[in-house]
Amino acid sequence: MKEVKSYKSIHTLSQFVLYLGFVVLFSSCLDLHSEVKPDHQFQQSIYLLDRYYFWSSEEVSDPNSIPNNVWRKMQPNQLGMESKESQYLYVKFSDQFVRQLKSPVLSVEIALEQFKIFQGSELVFESKLQDHIFPYIIPLKQNPSGSLIIQFQSRYHGFIGMDREVYFKDHSMALVDLFIDNFSETFFAPILLILSTVFLGFYFLRKREIIFLNFATLLFSASLVEVLNGFVGFALNQFSYFVIPLTFINFAFFPFALLLFLIGIFPPFFRNLFKVIAGLHLIVFFISLVSSYEDGISFLNSEDDYHWIIVLEAIGAIFSSAYVLIKGNKNLRTITLGLLAIIIAGLHDILVDLEWIRYGHRMIHYGFIIMLVLFGFFVFKHYWDLLHSISRMNAELRNKNKELQRLIQIDKDLALAHALQKSLLSSKYNEDEKIRIIGFSQNLESVGGDYFDHTKDSMGNWAILMADVSGHGISSAMVAAMSKMAFVGASAYLQFPSRVFHSMNRHLVGKTKNLFITASYLFIDTESYTATFSNAGHPGFFLIRNSESDVIQWNVKGKPLGLFSHLPYAEETMKLESGDKILLYTDGIFDLLNDVGESFGEERLKSLLWDNRYQQIQELAKIVQDSLFRFSVGWKYQMDDLSFLLVEIK
């Protein structure tokens, strides 16, 4: 109980720290964003200037020569428009603000591919990128020439021009603003990468926990989304041939990684739904790449082509989240809230890109923070629960080990008891010039209640006992040992079977704890060739005589040993002939079952003995043993201890 309380307290503390970290991170992102609001004392937004545009079917080498009367005024907050096939777009605005800056630059948050900037008649910058991704800080001349003209030539069929924030700034301030504006993303990305490595390590430690691999993949993709645009993207613009494809492919891969993570968590119906959507996502993505091929893949057009599948995925995720929340699944509530955060943020930015809603702030970064904090809490909790379960299993394993040690000791004790029991029993083979004896015993457990004994007196006569203690196992074996001692104590009366049983019963009554012993006793006088026998509730014995027409069964009535005191036991005498074979046995033979539930039975045993009556006693014993073994499919259906003794009169 103490271990569980400790776990709950640590879990509560971890939950508090994670949520506190989430609040601090979210607040810091809002604060950092507030720091980059334009300060008109040091920068000037292009959108506050009058801007003019001109379409041309041919490239104009000197845009400053375009007549003034063909320029048209652009709408407020506009620096681009829908593209026209094989058309150049020229946008003009004043460059007078550069006078106020020591080292003037044009700071562009997002610019489309293939554009040129002219300051007056002079070309000051040219970008030949086929897809946009990086911010631009474009140096300008400090002496104004009256206007800046930007020439656009775009393959992107959705939009041509510049988008988002475009400012005149001082060069140093532009770099600082760019770094501050992207500080949280730049700082957050390596944390995500480290966490991705940590959870990948969790996966290799626990290979069956696919949730760790999926979450590590999701974190890695999120770290690329965070880091490859903004300040780091600007710093890596010389590697644009590599970074741009990686970024756009990762934009498409992130929803797929998110679906993989959800597949391992949500209920079966939604799991299958997400599998279908994930497969459809990959198909649509590759089709969009192929369909957007024109002198090389256009990732911008490809991205525009698969926006709809991301919207479809978002709708499916919203419905599954609503279902989980309505059903009140506490285990998935944290995941669902994180999922809704990234869906809302992602949908907002996609709808902004589709120009269905106006641009304000990009929400995806905030969605990332909320989602990954909540997802991280879920996965860490899962890992913590796993550790707790491992601790619990270790405790159970220690208990099992103790139990195993106890069982091993019991097995050792049973092995010792088995050895001791064997030492108490007579050997399975004995003979002299008059008698040959062969025995067999098969216990149901390590030790059992069946035993037989045969001893020879000073006159050369043989006393043979077959006994069966009720039940089986250790208790029966102990009573069998007591019975053996009682038989040894009756050695003075070996030639009188009834007196042997009377003596044994007197010693056993009241000491067997409700267990009893059935026994069959045979005394063979080798001088007169007679057998005197008595019975104590046990099956009789079979006599196999070749001169007879069938197996002869002999029996005498008598009560089991150990139950009632002062019981009389009857005895009978019979003549023996040379070649006679006698089988003494326990009822475990009759109770033996086969694979269809049939018992071996008395008649089957008699038939087996008669069919093999001419066999030597060694062969007959082997035939009986093998028949019993095969009948029970290798003792598989043995129900009780079983034993038999074969006695041959020479």
C-alpha positions as CSV (number, residue, x, y, z in Angstrom):
1,M,0.0,0.0,0.0
2,K,2.8,2.4,0.7
3,E,4.3,1.9,-2.7
4,V,0.9,2.8,-4.4
5,K,0.6,6.0,-2.3
6,S,4.1,7.1,-3.3
7,Y,3.2,6.5,-7.0
8,K,0.1,8.6,-6.8
9,S,1.9,11.5,-5.1
10,I,4.7,11.5,-7.7
11,H,2.1,11.2,-10.5
12,T,0.2,14.3,-9.1
13,L,3.5,16.3,-8.9
14,S,4.5,15.3,-12.4
15,Q,1.1,16.4,-13.7
16,F,1.4,19.8,-11.9
17,V,4.9,20.4,-13.4
18,L,3.8,19.5,-16.9
19,Y,0.8,21.7,-16.9
20,L,2.8,24.6,-15.3
21,G,5.4,24.1,-18.0
22,F,2.7,24.3,-20.6
23,V,1.4,27.6,-19.2
24,V,4.9,29.1,-19.1
25,L,5.7,28.0,-22.6
26,F,2.4,29.3,-24.0
27,S,2.8,32.6,-22.2
28,S,6.3,33.1,-23.4
29,C,5.3,32.5,-27.0
30,L,2.6,35.2,-26.6
31,D,5.1,37.6,-25.0
32,L,7.7,37.0,-27.7
33,H,5.2,37.6,-30.4
34,S,4.3,40.9,-28.8
35,E,7.9,42.0,-29.0
36,V,7.9,42.0,-32.8
37,K,5.0,44.4,-33.3
38,P,6.1,47.1,-35.7
39,D,7.7,50.2,-34.2
40,H,7.2,52.9,-36.8
41,Q,10.1,54.8,-35.5
42,F,12.5,52.2,-36.9
43,Q,10.6,50.3,-39.6
44,Q,7.9,50.9,-42.2
45,S,5.4,48.4,-43.4
46,I,5.1,48.3,-47.2
47,Y,1.3,47.8,-46.8
48,L,1.1,51.4,-45.4
49,L,2.5,52.7,-48.7
50,D,0.7,53.2,-52.0
51,R,1.4,50.2,-54.2
52,Y,0.8,49.8,-57.9
53,Y,0.8,46.7,-60.2
54,F,1.2,45.9,-63.9
55,W,0.8,42.7,-65.8
56,S,3.1,41.9,-68.8
57,S,3.2,38.9,-71.1
58,E,6.9,39.6,-71.6
59,E,9.7,40.3,-69.2
60,V,10.7,44.0,-69.0
61,S,14.4,44.4,-68.7
62,D,14.0,47.9,-67.2
63,P,10.7,48.0,-65.2
64,N,11.4,51.7,-64.5
65,S,10.6,52.4,-68.2
66,I,7.0,51.1,-67.8
67,P,4.7,54.1,-68.5
68,N,3.0,55.6,-65.5
69,N,-0.4,55.5,-67.1
70,V,-0.5,51.6,-67.2
71,W,0.1,51.1,-63.5
72,R,-3.0,50.3,-61.4
73,K,-3.4,50.9,-57.7
74,M,-3.5,47.8,-55.5
75,Q,-6.0,47.3,-52.7
76,P,-4.9,47.9,-49.1
77,N,-3.0,45.1,-47.4
78,Q,-2.3,43.6,-50.8
79,L,1.0,42.8,-52.4
80,G,0.0,39.8,-54.5
81,M,-2.9,38.3,-56.4
82,E,-4.0,35.3,-58.4
83,S,-1.4,34.2,-60.9
84,K,-1.9,34.3,-64.6
85,E,-0.3,31.8,-66.9
86,S,2.9,33.0,-68.7
87,Q,2.4,36.5,-67.2
88,Y,4.9,38.7,-65.3
89,L,3.6,40.7,-62.4
90,Y,5.3,44.0,-61.5
91,V,4.6,45.8,-58.2
92,K,5.8,49.3,-57.5
93,F,6.0,51.4,-54.3
94,S,8.1,54.2,-53.0
95,D,11.6,53.7,-51.5
96,Q,11.8,57.1,-49.7
97,F,11.8,55.5,-46.2
98,V,15.3,54.1,-46.8
99,R,16.7,57.6,-46.1
100,Q,15.9,57.0,-42.4
101,L,17.8,53.8,-42.1
102,K,21.6,53.4,-41.8
103,S,21.7,50.0,-43.5
104,P,18.3,49.6,-45.2
105,V,16.9,46.2,-46.1
106,L,13.6,44.9,-47.3
107,S,12.5,42.3,-44.7
108,V,10.1,39.8,-46.2
109,E,8.4,37.1,-44.0
110,I,7.3,34.9,-47.0
111,A,8.1,35.6,-50.7
112,L,7.1,33.4,-53.6
113,E,9.6,31.9,-56.0
114,Q,11.5,33.6,-58.9
115,F,11.3,37.3,-58.2
116,K,13.6,40.3,-58.9
117,I,13.8,43.6,-57.0
118,F,14.7,46.8,-58.9
119,Q,15.6,50.0,-57.0
120,G,15.0,52.5,-59.8
121,S,16.5,51.0,-62.9
122,E,19.1,48.9,-61.0
123,L,18.6,45.2,-60.2
124,V,19.4,44.8,-56.5
125,F,18.2,41.3,-55.8
126,E,17.2,38.2,-57.7
127,S,15.7,35.0,-56.3
128,K,15.5,31.9,-58.5
129,L,13.9,29.5,-56.0
130,Q,11.0,27.5,-57.4
131,D,9.2,27.2,-54.0
132,H,9.0,29.6,-51.2
133,I,9.9,28.8,-47.6
134,F,12.5,31.3,-46.3
135,P,12.2,34.8,-44.9
136,Y,14.3,37.3,-46.9
137,I,16.5,40.2,-45.7
138,I,17.3,42.0,-49.0
139,P,19.9,44.8,-48.8
140,L,18.9,48.1,-50.5
141,K,20.8,51.2,-51.4
142,Q,20.6,54.0,-48.8
143,N,20.1,56.7,-51.5
144,P,16.5,56.4,-52.7
145,S,15.8,56.4,-56.4
146,G,12.1,57.1,-56.0
147,S,10.6,53.6,-56.3
148,L,11.1,49.9,-55.7
149,I,9.8,47.6,-58.4
150,I,9.4,43.8,-57.8
151,Q,9.0,41.5,-60.8
152,F,7.3,38.2,-60.1
153,Q,7.3,35.1,-62.3
154,S,5.6,32.2,-60.5
155,R,4.7,28.6,-61.3
156,Y,2.4,28.5,-58.3
157,H,-1.1,28.4,-59.7
158,G,-2.7,29.8,-56.5
159,F,-1.0,33.1,-55.8
160,I,1.7,35.4,-57.2
161,G,3.5,38.1,-55.2
162,M,4.5,38.5,-51.5
163,D,2.5,37.5,-48.5
164,R,2.4,38.3,-44.8
165,E,4.7,41.0,-43.3
166,V,7.0,43.1,-45.6
167,Y,9.0,45.9,-44.0
168,F,11.7,48.5,-44.6
169,K,14.1,47.9,-41.7
170,D,17.7,48.5,-40.6
171,H,19.8,45.4,-41.4
172,S,20.8,44.7,-37.8
173,M,17.3,45.3,-36.5
174,A,15.9,42.9,-39.2
175,L,18.2,40.1,-38.0
176,V,17.3,40.7,-34.4
177,D,13.6,40.8,-35.1
178,L,13.8,37.7,-37.2
179,F,15.6,35.8,-34.4
180,I,13.2,37.1,-31.7
181,D,10.2,36.4,-33.9
182,N,11.3,32.8,-34.3
183,F,13.0,32.4,-30.9
184,S,10.3,30.1,-29.4
185,E,10.3,27.8,-32.5
186,T,14.1,27.8,-32.7
187,F,14.3,27.0,-28.9
188,F,11.4,24.5,-29.0
189,A,12.8,22.4,-32.0
190,P,15.9,21.0,-30.3
191,I,13.8,20.1,-27.2
192,L,11.5,18.2,-29.5
193,L,14.5,16.5,-31.1
194,I,15.9,15.5,-27.7
195,L,12.5,14.2,-26.6
196,S,12.2,12.3,-29.9
197,T,15.5,10.6,-29.1
198,V,14.4,9.8,-25.5
199,F,11.2,8.1,-26.6
200,L,13.0,6.3,-29.3
201,G,15.2,4.9,-26.5
202,F,12.1,4.0,-24.6
203,Y,10.9,2.0,-27.7
204,F,14.2,0.0,-27.9
205,L,14.0,-0.7,-24.2
206,R,10.4,-1.8,-24.6
207,K,10.1,-3.0,-28.2
208,R,6.5,-4.1,-27.8
209,E,5.4,-0.5,-26.9
210,I,4.9,0.8,-30.4
211,I,3.4,4.0,-28.9
212,F,7.0,5.2,-28.1
213,L,8.2,4.7,-31.7
214,N,5.2,6.5,-33.1
215,F,5.5,9.4,-30.6
216,A,9.3,9.7,-31.3
217,T,8.5,9.9,-35.1
218,L,5.8,12.5,-34.4
219,L,8.2,14.6,-32.3
220,F,10.9,14.4,-34.9
221,S,8.5,15.6,-37.6
222,A,7.3,18.4,-35.3
223,S,10.9,19.5,-34.7
224,L,11.5,19.8,-38.4
225,V,8.3,21.8,-38.9
226,E,9.3,24.1,-36.1
227,V,13.0,24.7,-37.1
228,L,13.1,24.6,-41.0
229,N,11.3,27.9,-41.5
230,G,11.9,31.2,-39.8
231,F,15.4,32.1,-38.6
232,V,17.0,28.6,-39.1
233,G,15.5,28.4,-42.6
234,F,17.0,31.8,-43.4
235,A,20.4,30.7,-42.1
236,L,20.2,27.6,-44.3
237,N,19.0,29.3,-47.5
238,Q,22.2,28.4,-49.3
239,F,21.1,24.7,-48.9
240,S,17.7,25.4,-50.3
241,Y,18.0,22.6,-52.9
242,F,17.9,20.2,-49.9
243,V,16.0,22.1,-47.2
244,I,13.0,23.0,-49.3
245,P,12.1,19.4,-50.4
246,L,12.7,18.2,-46.9
247,T,10.4,20.9,-45.4
248,F,7.5,20.3,-47.8
249,I,7.7,16.5,-47.6
250,N,7.7,16.9,-43.8
251,F,4.6,19.2,-44.0
252,A,2.9,16.3,-45.7
253,F,4.4,13.6,-43.4
254,F,3.4,15.3,-40.1
255,P,-0.3,14.5,-40.5
256,F,0.6,11.0,-41.4
257,A,2.8,10.6,-38.3
258,L,0.0,12.0,-36.2
259,L,-2.4,9.4,-37.6
260,L,0.1,6.6,-36.9
261,F,0.2,7.8,-33.3
262,L,-3.6,7.9,-33.0
263,I,-3.9,4.5,-34.5
264,G,-2.1,3.0,-31.6
265,I,-4.3,4.7,-29.0
266,F,-7.9,5.2,-30.1
267,P,-10.7,2.6,-30.0
268,P,-10.8,-0.1,-32.8
269,F,-13.4,1.6,-35.0
270,F,-11.4,4.9,-35.2
271,R,-8.2,3.0,-35.4
272,N,-9.4,1.4,-38.6
273,L,-10.7,4.7,-39.8
274,F,-7.3,6.3,-39.2
275,K,-5.6,3.5,-41.1
276,V,-7.8,4.1,-44.1
277,I,-7.2,7.9,-44.0
278,A,-3.4,7.4,-43.5
279,G,-3.3,5.2,-46.6
280,L,-5.4,7.7,-48.5
281,H,-3.1,10.5,-47.3
282,L,0.0,8.8,-48.8
283,I,-1.8,8.1,-52.1
284,V,-3.0,11.7,-52.5
285,F,0.4,13.0,-51.6
286,F,2.3,11.0,-54.2
287,I,-0.4,11.7,-56.8
288,S,-0.1,15.4,-56.1
289,L,3.7,15.3,-56.6
290,V,3.3,13.6,-59.9
291,S,0.6,15.9,-61.1
292,S,2.6,19.0,-60.1
293,Y,5.6,18.0,-62.1
294,E,6.6,20.6,-64.5
295,D,10.3,21.1,-65.2
296,G,10.8,19.6,-61.7
297,I,8.3,19.0,-58.8
298,S,6.4,22.1,-57.6
299,F,6.0,21.5,-53.9
300,L,3.8,24.6,-53.6
301,N,1.3,23.3,-56.1
302,S,1.5,19.8,-54.6
303,E,0.8,21.3,-51.1
304,D,-2.2,23.1,-52.5
305,D,-3.5,19.8,-54.1
306,Y,-3.5,17.8,-50.8
307,H,-5.0,20.4,-48.5
308,W,-8.4,18.8,-48.9
309,I,-7.2,15.4,-47.5
310,I,-5.8,17.2,-44.5
311,V,-9.1,18.9,-44.0
312,L,-10.8,15.5,-44.3
313,E,-8.4,14.0,-41.7
314,A,-9.2,16.9,-39.4
315,I,-12.9,16.3,-39.7
316,G,-12.4,12.6,-38.9
317,A,-10.2,13.5,-35.9
318,I,-12.8,16.0,-34.7
319,F,-15.6,13.4,-34.8
320,S,-13.4,10.8,-33.1
321,S,-12.4,13.3,-30.4
322,A,-16.0,14.3,-29.8
323,Y,-16.9,10.6,-29.4
324,V,-14.1,10.0,-26.9
325,L,-15.1,13.1,-24.9
326,I,-18.8,12.2,-24.9
327,K,-18.0,8.6,-23.8
328,G,-15.9,10.0,-21.0
329,N,-12.8,8.0,-21.6
330,K,-10.5,9.5,-19.0
331,N,-7.4,7.7,-20.4
332,L,-7.8,9.4,-23.8
333,R,-9.0,12.8,-22.6
334,T,-5.5,14.3,-22.6
335,I,-4.8,13.0,-26.1
336,T,-8.1,14.2,-27.3
337,L,-7.5,17.8,-26.1
338,G,-4.1,17.8,-27.6
339,L,-5.5,16.5,-30.9
340,L,-8.2,19.2,-31.0
341,A,-5.5,21.8,-30.3
342,I,-3.4,20.8,-33.4
343,I,-6.5,20.3,-35.5
344,I,-7.9,23.8,-34.8
345,A,-4.5,25.4,-35.3
346,G,-3.8,23.5,-38.5
347,L,-7.2,24.1,-39.9
348,H,-6.9,27.8,-39.2
349,D,-3.6,28.1,-41.1
350,I,-4.9,26.0,-44.0
351,L,-8.0,28.1,-44.3
352,V,-5.8,31.2,-44.2
353,D,-3.7,29.7,-47.1
354,L,-6.9,29.0,-49.0
355,E,-7.9,32.6,-48.2
356,W,-11.2,31.4,-46.7
357,I,-10.4,33.5,-43.6
358,R,-8.2,36.6,-43.2
359,Y,-4.6,36.3,-42.0
360,G,-3.9,37.3,-38.4
361,H,-1.4,35.2,-36.7
362,R,-0.2,31.7,-37.6
363,M,-1.6,29.3,-35.0
364,I,0.3,26.1,-35.8
365,H,3.1,26.9,-33.4
366,Y,0.7,27.3,-30.5
367,G,-1.1,24.1,-31.6
368,F,2.2,22.3,-31.6
369,I,3.0,23.4,-28.0
370,I,-0.4,22.4,-26.6
371,M,-0.5,19.1,-28.5
372,L,3.0,18.0,-27.7
373,V,2.7,19.0,-24.0
374,L,-0.5,17.0,-23.7
375,F,0.7,14.1,-25.8
376,G,4.0,14.1,-23.9
377,F,2.1,14.0,-20.6
378,F,0.0,11.1,-21.9
379,V,3.1,9.1,-23.1
380,F,5.1,9.9,-20.0
381,K,2.2,8.8,-17.9
382,H,2.0,5.7,-20.0
383,Y,5.7,5.1,-19.4
384,W,5.3,5.8,-15.7
385,D,2.4,3.3,-15.5
386,L,4.6,0.9,-17.3
387,L,7.4,1.4,-14.8
388,H,4.9,1.0,-12.0
389,S,3.6,-2.2,-13.5
390,I,7.1,-3.4,-13.9
391,S,7.8,-2.7,-10.2
392,R,4.6,-4.5,-9.3
393,M,5.5,-7.4,-11.6
394,N,9.0,-7.5,-10.0
395,A,7.4,-7.7,-6.6
396,E,5.1,-10.5,-7.9
397,L,8.1,-12.1,-9.4
398,R,9.9,-12.1,-6.1
399,N,6.9,-13.7,-4.5
400,K,6.8,-16.2,-7.3
401,N,10.5,-16.9,-6.8
402,K,9.8,-17.6,-3.2
403,E,7.0,-19.8,-4.1
404,L,9.2,-21.5,-6.7
405,Q,11.9,-22.1,-4.1
406,R,9.3,-23.6,-1.9
407,L,8.1,-25.8,-4.7
408,I,11.6,-26.8,-5.5
409,Q,12.1,-27.8,-1.9
410,I,8.9,-29.7,-2.1
411,D,10.1,-31.5,-5.2
412,K,13.4,-32.3,-3.4
413,D,11.4,-33.7,-0.5
414,L,9.2,-35.7,-2.9
415,A,12.3,-37.1,-4.6
416,L,13.6,-38.1,-1.2
417,A,10.3,-39.5,-0.3
418,H,10.2,-41.4,-3.6
419,A,13.7,-42.8,-2.8
420,L,12.7,-43.7,0.7
421,Q,9.5,-45.4,-0.5
422,K,11.5,-47.5,-3.0
423,S,13.8,-48.5,-0.2
424,L,10.8,-49.7,1.8
425,L,9.4,-51.7,-1.1
426,S,10.5,-55.1,-2.2
427,S,12.4,-55.4,-5.4
428,K,10.5,-55.8,-8.7
429,Y,12.2,-59.1,-9.4
430,N,12.9,-62.1,-7.2
431,E,13.2,-65.9,-7.7
432,D,14.5,-69.1,-6.3
433,E,14.4,-72.7,-7.5
434,K,10.6,-72.9,-6.9
435,I,9.2,-69.4,-7.5
436,R,9.8,-66.5,-9.9
437,I,8.3,-63.0,-9.1
438,I,8.1,-59.9,-11.3
439,G,6.5,-56.7,-10.2
440,F,5.5,-53.3,-11.8
441,S,4.3,-50.1,-10.2
442,Q,3.2,-46.7,-11.8
443,N,2.4,-43.9,-9.4
444,L,0.1,-41.1,-10.4
445,E,2.4,-38.7,-8.6
446,S,6.0,-38.8,-7.4
447,V,5.0,-41.0,-4.5
448,G,1.9,-43.1,-4.1
449,G,-0.2,-45.4,-2.0
450,D,0.4,-48.7,-3.9
451,Y,3.0,-51.1,-2.7
452,F,3.8,-54.8,-2.8
453,D,6.0,-56.9,-0.7
454,H,7.4,-60.4,-1.0
455,T,9.5,-62.2,1.6
456,K,10.9,-65.7,2.1
457,D,10.8,-67.4,5.4
458,S,13.4,-69.8,6.8
459,M,11.6,-72.8,5.4
460,G,11.8,-71.5,1.8
461,N,8.1,-70.5,1.7
462,W,7.0,-67.2,0.2
463,A,4.7,-64.5,1.7
464,I,3.4,-62.1,-1.0
465,L,1.4,-58.9,-0.2
466,M,-0.3,-56.5,-2.6
467,A,-1.7,-53.3,-0.9
468,D,-3.4,-50.1,-2.0
469,V,-3.9,-47.1,0.3
470,S,-7.0,-45.0,-0.6
471,G,-6.2,-41.8,-2.5
472,H,-2.8,-41.0,-3.8
473,G,0.1,-38.7,-3.2
474,I,2.1,-37.9,-0.1
475,S,-0.5,-38.8,2.5
476,S,-1.1,-42.2,0.9
477,A,2.6,-42.8,0.7
478,M,2.9,-42.1,4.4
479,V,0.1,-44.5,5.3
480,A,1.7,-47.1,2.9
481,A,4.9,-46.8,4.9
482,M,3.0,-47.3,8.1
483,S,1.3,-50.3,6.5
484,K,4.7,-51.7,5.5
485,M,5.9,-51.4,9.1
486,A,2.8,-53.1,10.3
487,F,3.4,-56.0,7.8
488,V,7.0,-56.3,9.1
489,G,5.6,-56.4,12.6
490,A,3.4,-59.4,11.7
491,S,6.3,-61.5,10.3
492,A,5.8,-64.1,13.1
493,Y,2.5,-65.1,11.5
494,L,3.5,-65.2,7.8
495,Q,2.0,-68.7,7.3
496,F,-1.4,-67.6,8.6
497,P,-2.8,-64.8,6.3
498,S,-5.8,-64.1,8.5
499,R,-3.6,-63.5,11.5
500,V,-1.3,-61.2,9.4
501,F,-4.2,-59.0,8.5
502,H,-5.5,-59.0,12.1
503,S,-2.2,-57.9,13.4
504,M,-1.8,-55.2,10.7
505,N,-5.3,-53.9,11.3
506,R,-4.7,-53.7,15.1
507,H,-1.6,-51.5,14.6
508,L,-3.2,-49.3,11.9
509,V,-6.7,-48.5,13.4
510,G,-6.9,-44.9,14.6
511,K,-3.6,-43.8,13.0
512,T,-4.5,-43.4,9.3
513,K,-6.7,-40.2,9.5
514,N,-9.7,-41.6,7.6
515,L,-7.5,-43.3,5.0
516,F,-7.7,-47.1,4.7
517,I,-5.7,-49.9,3.1
518,T,-7.0,-52.6,0.9
519,A,-4.7,-55.6,0.6
520,S,-4.4,-59.1,-0.8
521,Y,-2.1,-61.6,0.9
522,L,-0.8,-64.9,-0.5
523,F,1.3,-67.5,1.4
524,I,2.9,-70.1,-0.8
525,D,4.1,-73.4,0.8
526,T,6.8,-74.6,-1.6
527,E,7.0,-78.0,0.0
528,S,3.3,-78.9,-0.3
529,Y,2.7,-76.6,-3.4
530,T,-0.3,-75.0,-1.7
531,A,-1.3,-71.3,-1.5
532,T,-3.2,-69.9,1.4
533,F,-4.7,-66.5,0.8
534,S,-6.7,-63.8,2.5
535,N,-8.3,-60.5,1.4
536,A,-8.9,-57.1,3.1
537,G,-11.3,-55.3,0.7
538,H,-9.0,-55.7,-2.2
539,P,-9.6,-57.3,-5.6
540,G,-8.7,-60.9,-5.7
541,F,-6.0,-62.5,-7.9
542,F,-6.0,-64.2,-11.3
543,L,-4.7,-67.8,-11.7
544,I,-3.5,-68.7,-15.2
545,R,-3.3,-72.5,-15.6
546,N,-2.7,-74.0,-19.0
547,S,-4.9,-77.0,-18.3
548,E,-7.9,-74.8,-17.5
549,S,-10.3,-73.3,-20.2
550,D,-10.1,-69.8,-18.8
551,V,-8.4,-67.5,-16.3
552,I,-9.5,-68.4,-12.8
553,Q,-10.3,-65.6,-10.4
554,W,-9.9,-66.2,-6.6
555,N,-11.2,-63.9,-3.9
556,V,-12.1,-64.0,-0.2
557,K,-14.3,-61.4,1.6
558,G,-12.7,-59.1,4.1
559,K,-12.8,-55.4,5.3
560,P,-10.1,-52.9,4.6
561,L,-7.4,-52.3,7.1
562,G,-7.3,-49.3,9.4
563,L,-11.0,-48.7,9.7
564,F,-12.5,-51.0,12.3
565,S,-10.8,-52.8,15.1
566,H,-11.2,-56.5,16.0
567,L,-12.3,-57.6,12.5
568,P,-12.0,-61.3,11.6
569,Y,-10.4,-62.1,8.3
570,A,-11.1,-65.3,6.4
571,E,-8.6,-67.4,4.5
572,E,-8.7,-70.2,1.9
573,T,-6.2,-72.7,0.6
574,M,-5.7,-73.9,-3.0
575,K,-3.4,-76.4,-4.7
576,L,-0.8,-75.2,-7.1
577,E,0.7,-76.8,-10.2
578,S,4.0,-76.4,-11.9
579,G,3.7,-73.7,-14.6
580,D,0.9,-71.8,-12.8
581,K,1.0,-68.0,-13.0
582,I,-0.6,-65.8,-10.5
583,L,-1.4,-62.1,-11.0
584,L,-2.0,-59.8,-8.0
585,Y,-2.9,-56.2,-8.9
586,T,-4.5,-53.0,-7.6
587,D,-7.7,-51.5,-9.0
588,G,-5.8,-48.7,-10.6
589,I,-5.5,-51.0,-13.6
590,F,-9.3,-51.2,-14.0
591,D,-9.7,-47.4,-13.6
592,L,-7.1,-46.7,-16.4
593,L,-8.8,-44.7,-19.2
594,N,-8.1,-44.3,-22.9
595,D,-8.5,-41.2,-25.1
596,V,-12.3,-41.8,-25.6
597,G,-13.0,-42.3,-21.9
598,E,-13.2,-46.1,-21.8
599,S,-11.8,-47.9,-18.8
600,F,-9.4,-50.8,-19.1
601,G,-11.7,-53.0,-17.0
602,E,-11.5,-56.5,-15.6
603,E,-12.6,-58.4,-18.7
604,R,-9.9,-56.8,-20.9
605,L,-7.3,-57.8,-18.4
606,K,-8.5,-61.3,-18.2
607,S,-8.6,-61.6,-22.0
608,L,-5.0,-60.2,-22.2
609,L,-3.8,-62.8,-19.7
610,W,-5.5,-65.7,-21.4
611,D,-4.3,-64.7,-24.9
612,N,-0.7,-64.7,-23.7
613,R,-0.8,-67.6,-21.3
614,Y,1.9,-69.5,-23.0
615,Q,4.4,-66.6,-22.8
616,Q,7.3,-66.7,-20.4
617,I,6.6,-64.7,-17.3
618,Q,9.1,-62.0,-18.3
619,E,7.4,-61.6,-21.6
620,L,3.9,-61.7,-20.1
621,A,4.9,-59.0,-17.6
622,K,6.2,-56.8,-20.5
623,I,3.1,-57.4,-22.5
624,V,0.8,-56.4,-19.7
625,Q,2.9,-53.3,-19.0
626,D,3.0,-52.2,-22.7
627,S,-0.7,-52.8,-23.1
628,L,-1.5,-50.6,-20.1
629,F,0.9,-47.9,-21.4
630,R,-0.6,-47.9,-25.0
631,F,-4.2,-48.0,-23.7
632,S,-3.7,-44.8,-21.7
633,V,-1.6,-43.0,-24.4
634,G,1.6,-43.0,-22.3
635,W,-0.2,-42.8,-18.9
636,K,-1.9,-39.7,-20.1
637,Y,-5.3,-40.9,-18.8
638,Q,-4.1,-42.6,-15.7
639,M,-6.5,-41.9,-12.8
640,D,-4.9,-43.7,-9.9
641,D,-1.7,-45.5,-8.8
642,L,-1.5,-48.9,-10.4
643,S,0.6,-52.0,-9.6
644,F,0.8,-55.7,-10.3
645,L,2.8,-58.8,-9.3
646,L,3.2,-61.8,-11.5
647,V,4.2,-65.0,-9.6
648,E,5.2,-68.2,-11.5
649,I,5.4,-71.6,-10.0
650,K,8.3,-73.5,-11.5
